[in-house]
Structures are given as C-alpha cells and as structure tokens.
Amino acid sequence: MFPMPRILVTNDDGVHSHGIRLLAETLAPYGEVTVVAPIQEASAIGHALTLRRPLRIDTIGPRVFAIDGTPTDCVNIAITHVLKGNPDLIVSGINKGWNLGDDVTYSGTVSGALEGALLGIPSIAVSAPRVKDECDFSQGAVAAGQVVEAVLLRGMPRFTFLNVNVPLVPSKGFKATVQAKRNHVTVVSERMDPRHRPYYWIEEGENHWEFQDHSDYQAVSDGYVSITPLQPDMTAHDAFKYLDELSLVTPEALKS
C-alpha cells in the first residue's frame, strides 16, 4: 500500500480564512493535508522573506499551524520544522480575489506557490473573485480538487507552478492561459492626520486590461477557469537582441 501524498496548504489571507479551511477540507481525500499559514492577513506582500526578526509557530488545531510571517516564511518553516521534509504538493489559497496578469508579482498567495517551485516542489495557487469584499470560495474549491487530482496523477515539470483563477459565474471548463496585459495607473491618496501631517494610502489603482484571446483575464471574463503555467525564471529571452544592439556585451558572451 502506497503512503498518501503529503499536501502543504498555505495562503496570504491568514490561517483563519474561510478560503483556506475549505481548501484543506476539499484536498483531504487526496492526501495528508497540513496547513501552515500566516497568523494574520498578509495580502499583497509578494515574495517577502522575514530576515530581521524571529518567527514563531502557533498550533491552531490538528495539522494546522500559524506563523507570524509571510506565505514564503510559512513554506520554509513548514518544510524544515513542521513536515521536516518536502511535501509532495503545495497548494496556496483559496485567495480572496483574483490574481491575474501582473498581480501575481504582488500576491502573497501566488508567492507561496512560487517558493514551492523554487524548491522543486509541484505547486498550485488558487484564487476566486471578490465582489464588495465578499467571496464565494466553493467554485475555487471544486477547481482546486480537480487540478490537484490531475497533478498528483501526472506530475508537473520541475520549477513550474500553476496559477488557477475561477470565474464569477458557473464555470464552462478550464482554459490554458497566459498572463494578461494591462495599462496600470497608480493611485495614491494623500490625507491629513489630526496634527496636520500628511499620510498616504496606496489604492488598488485603475486598470485597463488589453484584449488577449488566451489571457487569464479573458478566460475568467468568458466564464472559464484559467490555468496559467508560471516559473521563477524571469529572464526576458526576447530581449537578447536588444542587448546585442546596445553593443555592451561581446557577441560571444551574449550567446553563452
């Protein structure tokens, strides 16, 4: 009899999020699930790693642990001190809000899966749409179960992870997608405190998505579950010609 796969579940909305609880319950039939997540919300924290203060582990329940740090911290502490070894799969989510296009660079949920990919562990990030701070995680849980079952059966290319986003409407199925492109306008509002000193709030900004038939944004807009394969390698391979035109790098070094 083969041992059950070990599945590590994390997120950036915090260990008490309904999304992570539902995800853990959904994945229980597929393996031995361990939840290690931030003790409080750590949204939009990106791939941050805590290096300048100690971290602590709090036991919340059976195989449920909280870390006073980031999703990236959670993955590393889970592997080294909770599981004491690599899990067979890391699933991060279910995030309260989509992680589409270049939002993946800000997302702590996506970064939890990114850290897994860096360590050579098959990893998946799952996000659901948010409407007026309300989020229905049920469709995300169903999609997560389907993707996890397929990945456990067929594996995943090394140093790759999957970014899964579910639509607001009932799903028509899955689509393989690329990251959407958009024109992002930064919005930072200035306000005054009672001592008449200015302080600032960084808002979500204004987004104008470009139409791309195979983008993650277009897929969820059309009612499909978007699956985007991502990787830690951020090399812009198409820009080597640009470097050649700069005449800074010798041709031999550019080709090596």
N, C-alpha and C positions, 0 to 999 in steps of 0.2 A: 504494500500500500504506500503510495507516494505521500509525503507530507504536504499539507496545504500551503499555498503560496503566502508569503508574508507581505502584507499590503500596508504601507505607511500612508496615513491621511493627514494633510495639513491644510492651512488656508491663510488668508490675511484678515478675515473678518473677526477672528477670535475663536477660542475654543468653545465658547457658549453659543455660537451662531447656529441658528436652525439649519442652515445650509450644510454645515459640516456634520451635524448629527444625522441628518437624513442621508448624506453621502455614506457615512460609516455604516448605517443600517442597510443601505442598498448593497454595499460591497461585501457584507458579512458572508453571504453564500459562496463567494468566490475565493475566500482565503481568510487568514488570521489577520484581522484588522487592528492596527494600533494607531490611535490619534495622538499626534503631538503638534500643538498649535499655539499661537500667541495667547497670552493670558488676557489681553485686551486687543481691540481693533488695531491693525497695523496696515491699513489700506494705503495704496499709493506710495509705499515705502521702497518699491523697487527691489533690487538685489542687495540691499544693505546687509552688512555683517557687523555684529556688535563686537568691537575690539577694545573699548576703553572702560568697560565696567564688567563685573562678574554677572553671570546669568544663573538663575535658579530653576529647578524643576519642581512643580507642584502636581501632586497626584489628585486628579479630579474624580476619577472613578476607575473601574476595571479597564485596563489598557487605554486609559485616557489621561493625557498629561498636558500641562500648560507650562510654557516658557515665557519669561518676562523679556521677550526679544522679538526678532523679526522672523518671517517664514524661513529665510535662509538659515538663521540660527537654529530654528526648530528641526530642520532636516539634518543638520550636522550633529546636534545633540542627540537626536533620535537614533542615528546610526551608531554613534560612539558610546552612548551611555544608557539608552533605553533598550534598543534592539541588540546592541553590541554586535553589529554586523549589518551588511547591506540587506535591505528588503528586496523582494522580487519585483516590486512595483511601487511607485509613489503616485498618489493622486491628490491634487491640490484643488480645493473648492468646497462646496459649490459657491462661487463668488457672487456677491450681491451686486450685480451689474455686469454688463458685457465687458470683455477685454478684447477689443477689436483694433485692427490697424496698429498704429504706433503706441496705443495704450499699453501694449504688452511691455514696453520699456519701463513704465511706471508701476505696473501691477505687482504687488507682493504675492498674490496667488500664482501668477504666471512664474514669478521668480522661484517659488517653491519647487515647481516642476523643472525650471531651468537648472537649479542646483543639482537636482537628481540627474539630469542629463550630463552635466559636467562631471559627475561621479560615475558615469557609465551605467546608470540605473534607468530602465524604462520608466517614463514619467508622463503624466497627463494633467493638464489644467482644465477645469470645467467652470463655466460662467453662465449665469442666467440673467435675463433683462430685469432692470429695476424701473418701476414706474412710481413716481412720487414717493420714493423711499420704501415702497412695498415691493416684495419679490416672491414669486411663486417658484419654489425650487423643485417641484415634482417632476416637470419635464426634464430638467437637468439631471435629476437622479436616474431617470429611466435611460437617458442617453449615456450617462456615465457607466451604468451597468453594462450596456451593450458594447461600448468601446473597451471597457476593461476585459470583458469576456473574450473579445476578439484578440486583444493584445496578449493576454495570457496564453491563448491558443497558438498564436503565430509569432509572438515576439515583436521586437522593434529594432530598427537599425541603431547601432551604438552611437551615442552622443546626439540623439534625436529625441524630441518630445513633442506631444500633440497638444494643441490649443483648441479646446472644444467650446463653442458658444451655441446656445439653443435659442430658437426664435421666441417671440412673444405669443404667437399663435400656435395651434397644434401643428406638430412637425409633419412635413411631407416626406422626410427622409434625410439622409446625410449627403453633404457635398464636400469634396476636397477643394480647399480654397487657398488663396494667397492673402497676405496682409493687405488690407485696404489702404488707399492713399487719401489724404485729405489736406485741406488748407486750414491750418490751426491758427486761431487768433487768441493770443494770451490776454486774459482779463485779470487784472489785479486791482482791487478796490482799496482806496485809502479812507481811513476813518480816524476819528479823534477820540482819545481816551478822556476821562474826567479832568486830567491835568493838562489837557490841550496839547498832548503829544501825539503825533501821527502813528498809526499802526496799520498793518496791511493784511488783507485776506486774498490768497490766490484762489480764484474761482475756477470752475471747470472749463471756462472759455467757450468760444464759438467754433463750431466745426462744420465744414462744408466738405462732405465726402465726394470724391470723384467716382464717376461710374466706372466700374470694372466688373465685367461679367463673371469672373471667377473669384471675386474678393470675399472675405469673410463678412463684411458689412452687407454686401449684396445678397449673400446666401441667407442670412437671418432675416433680412428685409423681405425676401421672397418666400419665407416660411420654411427654410431648411436648417438643419443642424450643420454648422460649419466646423470642419476639422482642418486645421492648418498645421502642417508639419514644420516645426521650428528647430533651430540648432544654436548652440553657443557661439559658433564661428561667425563673426561679424565682418569678415573680410569682404570688401566690395570688389569682387573679381572683375567686374566690367570696367573698373577704374584703372586697371593696369595700363591701358592705352593712354589715359590721361597722365599718369606718372611718366610714361615714356616721353610725352610731349613737353613735360616740364624740363626735360634734359638735366635732371638732378641725379638720376640713377643710371649707372652704366648698363648697357643692354644685357651684358652677361649676368649682372646681379639681378636685373629685373626678371629674367627667365628662370633663375634658380629657385 
